[in-house]
Amino acid sequence: MVYDVHIIGGGLAGTEAAWQLARRGLRVRLSEMRGTGERSPAHQTDALAELVCSNSFRSDDHEKNAVGLLHHEMRLCGSLVMAAAAKAQVPAGTALAVDRDVFSAEVEAALAAQPMLDVVRERVDTLPAAGLTIVATGPLTAAALAQSIGTATGADSLAFFDAIAPIVYHDTIDMDVAWMASRWDKGETKDYINCPMNRDQYVAFREGLLAGEKTVFKEWEANTPYFDGCMPIEVMAERGEDTLRFGPMKPVGLDNPHTATPEHPNGRWAYAVVQLRQDNKLGTLWNMVGFQTKLKHAEQVRLFRTIPGLENAEFARLGGLHRNTFLNSPVLLDRQLRLKSAPHVRFAGQITGCEGYVESAAVGLMAGLMTATELTGGEWTSPPRTTALGALLSHITGDAEADTYQPMNVNFGLFPPLPDVKKKLRKEAYTSRAKADIEPWLAQVAS
Ligand SMILES: Cc1cc2nc3c(=O)[nH]c(=O)nc-3n(C[C@H](O)[C@H](O)[C@H](O)COP(=O)(O)OP(=O)(O)OC[C@H]3O[C@@H](n4cnc5c(N)ncnc54)[C@H](O)[C@@H]3O)c2cc1C
């Protein structure tokens, strides 16, 4: 068969993209290396859409939860992953959890029933020079293809490990304690939010870092390099009592206006400072500079809430460090997930810098729809950015800060803010706005 599209990778994103294309009558070749005797270190089967770890698609609450809303929008788009999850569902309260074997079998059966789709068990080692292609090879893309992608994108734009600093929702930071300033601020730019610590607070915080329970690297991640710029904060803390105060918690040049006195009208320097930097264009998300960490998530929440100004912080993302192949998408991809330097190639799934099964499948879904539109001569319109699909797509394809780009789950911090709505009603307000706004866009999906 002559194919309209070549999809590389039969995981969450690749199978969803393949489904969206094949059900519209387009001819698809889906290449998957598992089944040839080769597997990534995390995969354990040859099944398509294998869930490599948890069996949960997280919250299914589409009224108060961003990932639940994403489920809802994907269902409206006829998602294969959501349909297979419904058939494989197991009890898990308000979460959507599945029997992983049934789930993969459902995905395989649905794709096998598509006459215009061939699943080919083969490893692809180079980016195709021509022909519409979707690369959905995931966080553990095989080495030769990763190298070929690195050559096409520039090695600096393809990461092999993430180094995730926690991200805080701006409206949960106490600005009566924290303040905006840049180091040696002369008043022109005040780019950072600064959280001050006195000596006792700093010492206790460092002890918390040292004592806190950490996640361990998987065997095949053991060689994770700690580049100077992304050493875990707890490793830095181990190096000496003052290492952090000379590193990411350096207080010098940061006058704290909350301590202003007639003698010191600009305020004094704190003993140590935690700095947060804006992480998205909307200004709703702020990352804790230099705070990449292997501390367990519950431990991070507990310890980081001891930082003055962050006592009530809500986290859009917690810190981590993993093996993870991903592109600097905000720079490399256009708004349709196409490589700017080679627009016949689209990327989908975790390799674009989204994070999670659902997000990966959602980006696969959009890549499938975009490619179908391109092949049928239509004009693509992106989902409104007030929807979960649109917010995620906008973040990946340009709205995230490229300098600090790291894998991201869907969360309400990616949505245009609703400052006039009371905080406790905001989640419902985001989801009702999304549900109203997605309706007109769905007409495009139906065609
Ligand atoms: C160890 C680990 C644990 C994770 N746990 C979770 C979790 O619990 N919950 C969660 O939501 N997310 C988790 N993730 C994150 C992520 O959501 C999943 O990895 C998700 O499967 C990504 O979907 P994807 O389609 O982008 O990639 P994948 O599902 O990994 O699919 C990529 C496919 O491409 C194939 N492939 C790779 N290279 C080639 C090649 N050169 N030629 C042909 N085929 C190729 C692979 O065999 C694979 O089947 C985890 C990730 C890792 C690495």
The ligand as an ORCA input file, in Angstrom:
! r2SCAN-3c Opt
* xyz 0 1
  C       9.583      4.715     33.509
  C       8.430      5.608     33.179
  C       7.291      5.587     33.973
  C       6.199      6.404     33.671
  N       5.091      6.331     34.441
  C       4.003      7.059     34.132
  C       2.807      6.927     34.902
  O       2.738      6.164     35.847
  N       1.750      7.698     34.562
  C       1.778      8.551     33.524
  O       0.768      9.204     33.256
  N       2.904      8.701     32.766
  C       4.006      7.975     33.049
  N       5.155      8.101     32.306
  C       5.247      9.181     31.309
  C       4.592      9.009     29.926
  O       3.324      9.483     29.974
  C       4.592      7.678     29.316
  O       5.923      7.369     29.072
  C       3.751      7.601     28.003
  O       3.737      6.266     27.633
  C       4.248      8.469     26.868
  O       3.500      8.212     25.700
  P       4.193      8.280     24.263
  O       3.238      7.749     23.265
  O       4.760      9.615     24.052
  O       5.437      7.272     24.387
  P       5.399      5.687     24.603
  O       4.125      5.254     25.184
  O       6.660      5.337     25.278
  O       5.432      5.142     23.102
  C       6.563      5.283     22.295
  C       6.663      4.045     21.433
  O       7.664      4.251     20.447
  C       8.417      3.056     20.305
  N       9.721      3.432     19.729
  C      10.727      4.134     20.338
  N      11.713      4.338     19.446
  C      11.341      3.778     18.277
  C      11.957      3.673     16.980
  N      13.149      4.197     16.720
  N      11.278      3.027     15.996
  C      10.045      2.476     16.243
  N       9.437      2.547     17.436
  C      10.066      3.204     18.444
  C       8.459      2.485     21.707
  O       8.698      1.095     21.694
  C       7.066      2.831     22.239
  O       6.143      1.811     22.001
  C       6.265      7.288     32.571
  C       7.415      7.317     31.777
  C       8.487      6.487     32.067
  C       9.687      6.523     31.184
*
